[in-house]
Amino acid sequence: MCNKVFLVVSFFLFSLSLPAQDFMSVYSTDQIDFLMDAAELPDGHFMYVGYSNGLSQASTDMLLVKTDAYGEMLWARSLDDGMNQTLQKISAATEESVIVAGQTTPEGPGVLPDGFIAEVSNDGEIIWQRTLGGDQDDKIRSVSVLPEGGFLVSLLSNSFSPNNDYDMVVAHLSPTGDLNWGRSYGSDGYDVPLKAIRHSNGDIFVWGHQDTDESAAYDAVLLRLDSNGNLIDQVSFGLPENELAWDMIEAPNGDLLLSGDTNGGAFGMNDTFVIRVTPQLEAIWSRQFGAASNEHGIHLSHIENDSFVMGGATASFGNGGLDLMMLHFNFDGNIKQVQAYGGEIKEVGHGMTRTSDDGILMVGETRSFGEGFYSGIAVKIDTDGVNPCSTEIGEVFSSDDIIFNTGSAGIGVRAEELESSMPAFLVSSQVQLNEEQLCSQAPPGAETVHDDMTEAVENRHDRLRLVPNPSAGQVTALVKAAQEIHSELVVFNLSGQEVYSKMIPATRGNHSVRLPELATGIYLARLSTGKEVETRKLIIE
């Protein structure tokens, strides 16, 4: 275990049947890059979504990143058409595709953002895409893939409110993104949906928060709908301060677990809470978790039996500022362990997913590592929270019962049709981000190469890789520095003329160098580190 995450542990797991691979990786341009959510693909690879303003000069772009099972990037692409765009959510849709969702701003003065949803192949190609919204501001906050096909979407919408405020919107989409029905739910104040799921009993539950004339501040609120979106019941949870909703999952016995934040905390400036309720909206227990500073419980996941995990951020423990947090608790709300992961400045987890090797993958933002002001970070750990670069903080959080006031907040229901259209987005040419592999480990005996792994994985012991090779134009050189001395990368044509050179910093780790566009032909790329020289042939078609 190491308290800093600047070191590189260069051991790699090649067989998906062997024990789990843990890693901590950063993906960045020289600007601002956020990872917001992650999904595991059937082949064991991962796909992340987020946004970046380092990929084009004029806008914030939707970002897709695909990595292998060890956190090493295979490719990164933007959906770049010059407009401000973000991707917030991703889920596996089929064996060959994922569903991604976020927000896009159409072209033209005074035009406000719409929700954006698309099915994307595992190779990054758009299969279909839709916008959801009206003539005002609309944001997709969650997407659930339904077992029979189709999707349940929640939106924060200003387009369908008679009071010119924001309401909760739930939309049911077909497997190709066509609108089956849409409903809006609003009070006399500001209503924010964070999650909508369909329960195993067929009901729909919406978890969010609202600020009404009756509430002293934001209160968390849970709606129960029938399968067509008609309101059945609702309950709110509130203390005198703000209670903000984050995540909701269905437990194996059918109860619901709800996570959120409160700044009326008993232990620190901001605490996180979990509430367990029945499908009939009867509260069984509520727990507040916190320490001296701020804690945020952003994501929930069921691990096994009566074990659950909450991911988010903590300022009370770790290496400094905010760090990624993972909190284990049982079905009675009792803490089992808490851990933090991060550097000296700031890490926040925005997305979390269970993996097929019984691990947990958290993605988010970092200011401690990377090339830009913010960089995307991915941390892969096992369900016990073990990571070679983790900072263990033990069972030092406090927990106690919190009595939440419950009651109706007067939310009405209005049926509205949502507008659906096809925006003119195209997947841009492949974009390669700078990548730094911070920490990776594998168990002894991981020596055989899995047949399905890519060339990039097969060559991972090489200190110099050229991706892609052959190439139709843009090439990225991936350099693995095993010594803390300067290296030099030089590219020659077959006449022996030097066409490019760059000094690689004396920093142990992985470095990404984007080569200039080269004319068609064959080149030699040479990496010199002290007395060691490594040469690769590069083909430009």
C-alpha positions in Angstrom: 0.0 0.0 0.0 1.3 3.5 -0.8 0.2 6.8 0.5 1.1 8.6 -2.7 -0.1 7.6 -6.2 2.8 8.9 -8.2 4.5 5.5 -8.4 4.0 3.1 -11.3 3.7 -0.6 -10.6 4.3 -2.3 -14.0 2.7 -5.7 -13.5 -0.2 -6.6 -15.7 -3.0 -9.3 -15.7 -3.4 -10.9 -19.1 -6.1 -13.5 -18.6 -9.7 -12.4 -17.7 -10.1 -15.7 -15.9 -7.4 -14.8 -13.3 -8.0 -12.8 -10.2 -9.2 -9.2 -10.5 -6.9 -6.4 -11.8 -6.8 -3.2 -9.9 -5.6 0.1 -11.3 -5.7 3.8 -10.9 -5.4 5.8 -14.2 -5.7 9.4 -15.4 -6.8 10.5 -18.8 -6.3 14.1 -19.8 -5.7 16.8 -22.4 -4.0 20.1 -21.3 -7.4 21.6 -20.5 -10.4 20.4 -18.5 -11.5 16.8 -18.7 -14.2 15.0 -16.6 -15.2 11.4 -16.5 -18.8 11.0 -15.4 -19.8 7.4 -15.7 -18.5 4.0 -16.8 -19.7 0.6 -18.1 -18.1 -2.7 -18.6 -18.4 -4.3 -22.0 -18.9 -8.1 -22.6 -15.2 -8.6 -23.6 -14.0 -7.1 -20.2 -13.1 -3.8 -21.6 -14.5 -0.5 -20.2 -16.1 2.5 -21.8 -16.2 5.9 -20.0 -18.2 9.0 -20.8 -17.6 12.6 -19.8 -16.7 15.9 -21.4 -13.6 17.9 -22.4 -12.8 21.4 -23.6 -9.3 20.3 -24.7 -10.5 18.5 -27.8 -11.7 21.5 -29.8 -11.1 25.3 -29.6 -14.7 26.5 -29.5 -16.7 24.3 -27.2 -17.1 21.6 -24.6 -17.3 18.3 -26.3 -18.9 15.0 -25.4 -16.2 12.5 -24.6 -16.0 8.7 -25.1 -13.0 6.7 -23.8 -12.5 3.0 -24.2 -9.8 1.1 -22.2 -8.7 -2.4 -21.8 -9.4 -4.4 -18.6 -6.3 -2.9 -17.1 -7.1 0.8 -17.5 -4.9 1.4 -20.5 -6.6 3.5 -23.2 -7.5 1.9 -26.5 -9.0 5.1 -28.0 -10.8 8.3 -27.1 -13.4 10.1 -29.3 -15.4 13.2 -29.2 -18.8 14.0 -30.7 -17.6 17.3 -32.0 -19.7 19.7 -34.0 -18.8 23.0 -32.4 -21.5 23.0 -29.8 -21.4 22.7 -26.0 -22.1 19.1 -25.1 -21.7 16.8 -22.1 -22.2 13.1 -21.6 -23.2 12.1 -18.0 -24.5 8.5 -18.2 -23.6 5.2 -19.8 -25.1 1.7 -19.6 -24.6 -1.5 -21.5 -27.6 -1.8 -23.9 -26.8 -4.9 -26.0 -23.8 -7.2 -26.4 -22.6 -4.9 -29.2 -23.6 -1.4 -27.9 -24.0 1.0 -25.0 -26.6 3.7 -24.3 -25.1 7.2 -23.5 -26.9 10.3 -22.4 -26.2 13.9 -21.5 -27.0 17.4 -22.8 -26.4 19.3 -26.0 -26.9 22.9 -27.0 -28.3 23.4 -30.5 -26.9 26.1 -32.8 -28.3 29.5 -32.9 -28.6 32.5 -30.6 -30.8 32.1 -27.5 -31.4 28.4 -28.0 -31.3 26.5 -24.8 -29.9 23.0 -24.1 -31.8 19.7 -24.7 -31.3 16.3 -23.3 -29.3 14.0 -25.6 -29.4 10.2 -25.8 -27.8 7.8 -28.2 -27.0 4.2 -28.8 -23.3 3.8 -29.6 -21.5 0.6 -30.8 -18.7 -0.8 -28.7 -16.4 0.7 -31.4 -17.7 4.2 -30.8 -20.0 4.6 -33.8 -23.4 6.2 -33.3 -26.3 3.8 -34.1 -29.1 6.3 -33.4 -29.5 9.5 -31.4 -32.3 11.7 -30.1 -32.8 15.0 -28.3 -35.4 15.3 -25.5 -36.9 18.5 -24.4 -38.8 21.6 -25.4 -38.1 25.3 -25.9 -36.4 25.8 -22.6 -33.6 24.2 -20.6 -33.7 20.3 -20.4 -31.0 18.0 -18.9 -31.0 14.2 -18.7 -30.2 13.0 -15.2 -30.6 9.2 -15.4 -31.1 6.4 -17.9 -32.3 2.9 -17.0 -32.2 0.1 -19.5 -35.4 -2.0 -19.3 -35.2 -5.8 -19.5 -37.6 -6.0 -22.5 -35.8 -3.3 -24.3 -36.3 0.4 -24.2 -35.3 3.0 -21.7 -36.6 5.0 -18.7 -35.2 8.5 -18.6 -35.4 11.2 -16.0 -34.9 14.9 -17.0 -34.6 18.2 -15.2 -36.8 20.3 -17.4 -37.9 24.0 -17.6 -39.9 23.4 -20.8 -43.1 21.9 -19.3 -43.6 24.0 -16.2 -46.5 26.5 -16.0 -44.6 28.4 -13.3 -41.5 28.9 -15.3 -39.4 26.8 -12.9 -37.9 23.4 -13.1 -39.9 20.2 -12.9 -39.2 16.5 -12.9 -39.8 14.7 -16.2 -39.9 11.0 -16.8 -39.9 9.6 -20.3 -40.3 6.0 -21.6 -38.4 5.4 -24.8 -38.5 2.5 -27.3 -35.4 0.4 -28.0 -34.6 2.8 -30.9 -35.1 5.9 -28.8 -38.7 6.9 -29.9 -40.9 8.4 -27.3 -43.6 6.1 -25.9 -44.8 8.5 -23.2 -43.6 11.5 -21.2 -44.9 13.0 -17.9 -43.8 16.0 -15.9 -44.2 16.3 -12.1 -43.8 19.6 -10.3 -44.6 21.6 -7.2 -44.7 25.4 -6.8 -40.9 25.4 -6.6 -37.7 23.9 -8.0 -38.0 20.1 -8.5 -34.9 18.0 -9.4 -34.9 14.3 -10.4 -31.7 12.4 -9.8 -32.8 8.9 -10.6 -35.7 7.0 -12.1 -35.9 3.2 -12.0 -38.6 0.6 -12.7 -39.1 -1.7 -9.7 -39.4 -5.5 -10.1 -43.1 -5.1 -9.2 -43.6 -2.9 -12.2 -43.9 0.5 -10.4 -41.6 3.4 -11.3 -39.8 5.3 -8.6 -38.3 8.7 -8.9 -35.8 10.0 -6.4 -34.9 13.7 -6.2 -35.2 16.9 -4.2 -37.3 20.0 -4.2 -37.5 23.5 -2.8 -41.1 24.5 -2.2 -43.0 27.3 -0.3 -43.7 24.7 2.4 -40.1 23.5 2.8 -37.5 25.5 4.8 -34.9 24.4 2.3 -34.3 21.6 -0.2 -36.0 18.4 0.9 -35.4 15.0 -0.6 -38.5 13.5 -2.2 -39.5 10.0 -3.5 -42.3 9.5 -6.1 -44.1 6.3 -6.8 -45.6 5.9 -10.2 -47.5 3.2 -12.0 -46.1 1.6 -15.2 -47.6 4.4 -17.3 -46.2 7.2 -15.2 -49.3 8.1 -13.2 -48.6 9.3 -9.7 -49.6 6.8 -7.0 -47.9 8.3 -3.9 -45.0 10.4 -2.7 -43.0 11.1 0.5 -40.5 13.7 1.4 -37.5 13.6 3.8 -36.3 16.8 5.4 -34.4 18.4 8.2 -34.2 22.2 8.7 -31.3 22.4 6.3 -30.8 21.1 2.7 -31.2 17.5 1.9 -30.1 16.7 -1.7 -30.8 13.3 -3.4 -28.1 11.4 -5.2 -28.8 7.7 -5.9 -31.4 4.9 -5.6 -31.2 1.1 -6.0 -33.5 -1.8 -5.4 -32.3 -4.2 -2.8 -32.6 -8.0 -3.4 -35.7 -8.2 -1.1 -37.5 -5.4 -3.0 -36.8 -2.5 -0.6 -35.3 0.7 -1.9 -32.0 2.3 -0.7 -31.7 6.0 -1.1 -28.6 8.1 -0.8 -28.1 11.8 -0.4 -26.3 14.7 1.3 -27.4 17.0 4.2 -25.7 20.1 5.4 -27.7 19.8 8.6 -25.2 17.1 9.6 -24.6 15.8 13.0 -20.9 15.1 12.5 -19.4 17.6 10.1 -20.1 20.5 7.7 -21.9 18.2 5.2 -22.8 14.5 5.9 -24.1 11.8 3.6 -27.2 9.7 4.4 -28.8 6.5 3.4 -32.5 5.7 3.8 -34.2 2.3 3.5 -37.8 2.3 2.5 -40.4 -0.3 1.4 -42.0 -0.2 -2.1 -45.0 1.3 -0.2 -42.8 4.2 0.8 -42.6 3.2 4.5 -39.3 4.2 6.0 -37.5 1.3 7.8 -34.3 3.2 8.9 -32.2 6.2 8.1 -28.5 6.6 8.7 -26.2 9.6 8.6 -22.5 9.1 8.0 -19.9 11.8 8.5 -16.8 13.1 10.2 -15.2 16.5 10.8 -15.5 17.9 7.3 -17.6 17.2 4.2 -18.8 13.8 2.9 -20.8 13.2 -0.3 -22.5 9.9 -1.0 -23.1 9.9 -4.8 -23.5 6.3 -5.8 -24.9 3.1 -4.4 -24.3 -0.5 -5.4 -25.2 -3.9 -4.0 -22.2 -6.2 -3.4 -23.4 -9.5 -2.1 -25.8 -10.9 0.5 -26.5 -8.0 2.9 -23.5 -5.9 1.8 -23.7 -2.6 0.0 -21.2 0.1 -1.0 -21.6 3.9 -1.4 -19.1 5.8 -3.5 -18.5 9.5 -3.4 -16.0 12.0 -1.9 -14.6 12.8 1.5 -12.7 15.9 2.9 -12.3 14.4 6.3 -9.7 11.8 5.4 -7.2 10.9 2.7 -4.3 12.7 1.2 -5.7 16.2 1.0 -8.6 18.3 -0.2 -11.4 15.9 -1.4 -10.6 12.3 -2.1 -12.6 9.5 -3.6 -14.5 7.6 -0.9 -15.9 4.1 -0.7 -18.1 3.3 2.3 -19.3 -0.3 3.0 -22.5 -0.8 5.1 -24.9 -3.7 5.7 -28.6 -4.0 5.1 -29.2 -2.5 8.6 -27.2 0.6 7.8 -24.2 -0.3 10.0 -20.7 0.7 8.7 -18.3 -2.2 7.8 -15.4 -0.1 6.5 -14.5 3.2 4.9 -11.6 3.9 2.5 -10.3 6.9 0.6 -8.3 7.2 -2.6 -6.6 10.3 -4.0 -3.7 12.8 -4.1 -2.9 16.0 -2.4 -5.5 18.4 -4.1 -8.8 17.0 -5.2 -10.6 13.9 -6.4 -14.3 13.4 -6.8 -16.1 10.3 -7.9 -19.0 10.9 -10.3 -19.8 7.3 -11.5 -19.4 3.8 -10.1 -20.1 0.4 -11.5 -19.7 -3.3 -10.5 -17.4 -5.4 -12.6 -17.6 -9.0 -13.7 -14.5 -9.9 -11.7 -16.2 -8.9 -8.4 -14.6 -5.4 -8.5 -15.8 -1.8 -8.4 -14.8 0.8 -10.9 -15.1 4.5 -9.9 -14.6 7.4 -12.3 -14.5 11.1 -11.8 -12.3 14.1 -11.8 -8.8 14.9 -10.4 -6.7 18.0 -9.8 -3.9 16.1 -8.2 -2.8 14.3 -11.4 -2.8 14.8 -15.1 -1.9 17.4 -17.6 -4.7 19.9 -17.4 -6.6 21.9 -14.7 -8.9 18.9 -14.3 -8.3 15.4 -15.6 -10.4 12.3 -15.7 -9.6 9.6 -13.2 -10.6 5.9 -13.0 -10.0 3.7 -9.9 -10.5 0.0 -10.1 -10.7 -1.8 -6.7 -12.0 -5.1 -5.4 -15.1 -5.2 -3.2 -13.0 -5.1 -0.1 -11.7 -1.7 -1.2 -8.1 -3.0 -1.8 -6.0 -1.0 -4.2 -2.2 -0.8 -4.3 -2.5 3.0 -4.1 -5.3 3.3 -1.6 -5.1 5.3 1.6 -6.8 3.2 4.3 -8.8 5.3 6.7 -10.5 2.4 8.6 -13.8 2.5 10.5 -13.5 6.0 11.7 -16.8 7.5 10.5 -19.6 7.9 13.0 -23.1 6.7 12.3 -26.4 7.3 14.1 -30.1 7.2 13.5 -31.6 10.4 12.0 -35.3 11.1 12.3 -36.4 12.6 9.0 -39.7 14.4 8.9 -42.0 12.8 6.4 -45.1 14.1 4.6 -46.7 15.2 1.4 -45.1 18.1 -0.5 -48.1 18.6 -2.8 -46.5 17.4 -6.0 -49.0 17.3 -8.8 -48.9 15.4 -12.1 -49.3 16.8 -15.6 -49.1 14.8 -18.8 -47.0 16.4 -21.5 -45.7 15.3 -24.8 -41.9 15.7 -25.2 -40.5 16.8 -28.5 -38.1 14.3 -30.1 -35.8 15.0 -33.1 -32.6 13.8 -34.7 -29.7 16.1 -34.3 -26.9 16.2 -36.9 -24.1 14.9 -34.8 -21.2 12.9 -36.3 -18.4 10.9 -34.6 -15.2 12.8 -35.3 -12.0 11.1 -36.3 -10.2 9.3 -33.6 -8.8 11.6 -30.9 -6.0 10.4 -28.7 -5.7 11.8 -25.2 -2.6 12.0 -23.0 -2.7 9.1 -20.6 -0.8 8.5 -17.4 -0.9 5.0 -15.8 -0.6 5.8 -12.1 -0.8 2.4 -10.4 -1.4 -1.2 -11.6 -0.8 -4.6 -10.1 -1.4 -8.2 -11.0 -1.1 -11.5 -9.1 1.9 -13.8 -9.6 1.8 -16.1 -12.6 -0.1 -13.8 -14.9 2.0 -14.7 -18.0 -0.3 -15.9 -20.7 -2.0 -13.6 -23.2 -5.7 -13.9 -23.6 -6.7 -14.5 -27.3 -9.2 -11.7 -27.4 -6.7 -9.0 -26.2 -5.7 -6.3 -28.7 -2.2 -5.6 -30.0 -1.9 -2.8 -27.6 -2.3 -5.2 -24.7 0.0 -7.8 -26.2 2.8 -5.3 -26.5 2.3 -3.8 -23.1 5.9 -4.7 -22.0 7.4 -2.6 -24.8 8.6 0.8 -23.7 7.6 2.3 -27.1 4.2 1.7 -28.8 2.8 3.5 -31.9 -1.0 3.7 -32.0 -2.5 3.1 -34.5 0.1 1.4 -36.7 -0.3 1.3 -39.7 -2.1 4.6 -39.7 -3.9 6.8 -42.2 -2.5 10.0 -40.6 -2.5 10.8 -36.8 -0.3 8.6 -34.7 0.4 8.6 -30.9 3.6 7.3 -29.4 3.1 5.7 -26.0 6.3 5.7 -24.0 6.8 3.8 -20.8 9.6 5.3 -18.7 11.0 2.7 -16.3 13.9 4.9 -15.2 14.0 8.4 -13.8 16.2 9.8 -16.5 15.4 11.7 -19.7 14.5 9.9 -22.9 14.5 11.1 -26.5 12.0 10.1 -29.1 13.2 10.7 -32.7 11.3 9.8 -36.0 13.3 9.3 -39.2 12.2 8.7 -42.8 13.9 5.9 -44.8 16.5 8.4 -46.2 17.7 8.9 -42.6 16.3 12.4 -42.3 15.0 13.4 -38.9 11.3 14.5 -39.2 10.4 14.8 -35.5 12.1 14.7 -32.1 10.9 15.3 -28.5 12.5 15.0 -25.1 10.5 12.8 -22.6 10.6 14.1 -19.0 12.6 12.2 -16.4 9.4 11.0 -14.7 8.8 7.4 -14.1 5.5 6.4 -15.7 3.6 6.4 -19.0 3.8 9.3 -21.4 1.7 10.0 -24.5 3.2 12.0 -27.4 1.1 13.0 -30.4 3.2 12.9 -33.6 2.7 15.4 -36.4 0.9 14.2 -39.5 3.3 12.5 -41.7 3.3 11.9 -45.5 2.6 8.4 -46.8 5.6 6.1 -46.4 7.6 4.0 -43.9 9.4 5.6 -40.9 11.5 4.5 -38.0 10.7 5.8 -34.5 13.7 5.5 -32.0 13.4 5.9 -28.2 16.8 6.4 -26.5 17.0 6.2 -22.7 20.6 6.3 -21.4 22.4 3.4 -23.1 19.1 1.7 -24.1 17.7 2.2 -27.6 14.4 0.8 -28.8 13.2 1.2 -32.5 9.8 0.7 -34.1 8.7 0.7 -37.7 5.9 3.1 -38.5 3.7 2.8 -41.6 1.7 5.7 -42.9 -0.8 4.6 -45.5 
